[in-house]
Amino acid sequence: MTSPADLSVAGAARGEQSGDEAAQALFDDLIAKDSRIEPRDWMPEAYRKTLIRQISQHAHSEIIGMQPESNWITRAPSLKRKAILMAKVQDEAGHGLYLYSAAQTLGITREEMMLQLIEGRARYSSIFNYTTPTWADMGAIGWLVDGAAICNQVPLCRASYGPYGRAMVRICKEESFHQRQGFEILLELMQGTEAQREMAQGAVDRWYWPSLMMFGPPDDQSPNSAQSMAWNIKRFSNDDLRQRFVGMLVPQAEVLGVTLPDPNLRFNDATGQYDMSEIDWTEFNEVLAGRGPANAERLRRRREAHEDGAWVREAAAEYARKQALKSAA
């Protein structure tokens, strides 16, 4: 015979299940209506984990991405160029802070995210593991890398998670400025001496293919893309975004006078898309695995900066503790 206690437990379990089902139904309805999920709303754990992974990876990319450009601040060819590049690096630091703050609303601390990065357990964009041997690389990064970022990130302004989408609005405005700045650097070089034109073309040759890799693996090899699109975190697939980016680059390359380093690149009237050579996915996977030209250096410098800044974090924590004691007194 079933005891009253057993019935009570069973009823509670049914009520909990019913509550979860109702919460899931509300979440599904918000997604179907293209509405926003906010931090206090119920969300599936898989959705939360996907957002933490994507937003923290995005934040890490902004912070690591400061390194290849900050190396050129003191070597930029004029005071104006130094000031512009310094402002850009500061913007990237701000982007990282916006994104870490957005990720924190999902229940992970900034300290956890930073520890994952410096221990090599978290990824950042593979593009930042390439070197910048000439000033023209600053132009190529702005035009190609920031251009790819804009193409990828503008749709994220409509991401289903509210804090992420709102952070992306300001980030995209600033990235648009960065892209125009890079274009202008290359344009000036292409209007200069033969040596300057060669420098600009060399930088484009170096960064073109890695910038196409920024969109991730092909759709049939991307394990997270379909689910992110179903949740309205992403709006377009990797391959769709890559095609949009190439379509944007072709007319801009003509204005610059540079050649995109793909002999098979041409518009296909039948498909309405660009045909292009196959991306070297072996290189992509090697860089992701930590064997790129500058992987070790990027993480080493990030660890050093984290260690050097320990006293600042400790001082801030102590100040906060003392202020809390004063408030409680």
Disulfide bonds with the S-S distance in Angstrom:
none
